[in-house]
């Protein structure tokens, strides 16, 4: 199974996801780290990603040529200019055109409220994704 993990800035969320997937998921999974910058990508690869790529061009080209089973990304991927300007229109378009399963993490922001998610810790959301991935494989 091929899973892409997208993150920006310092990739703390991506690192946590990848470490948890490597600890919890059985079998041989390909985890692709898609970072908006090289520092974030490097951290995700060190956390256990099979390989990584950085930036807008790599992100968009990857989706044109590779088939993946699912992608996990923060909600910022849906809005160009988010994640401190690291998400471009091309990246949002490439993401929305994917036909795979998409896991969107509602990362909290002072100007964005997703009802019913404010009190859910990110750790619980990650655990829910891992459980769903285990169910897909069994």
Secondary structure, DSSP 4 states (H G I P E B T S, - for coil): -EEEEEE-TT-HHHHHHHHHHHHH--S--EEEEEESSHHHHHHHHHTT-SEEEEHHHHHHHHHHH---SEEEEEGGGGSTTHHHHT--HHHHHHHHT--SEEEEE---BTTB--TT-TTS-HHHHHHHHHHHHHHHH-
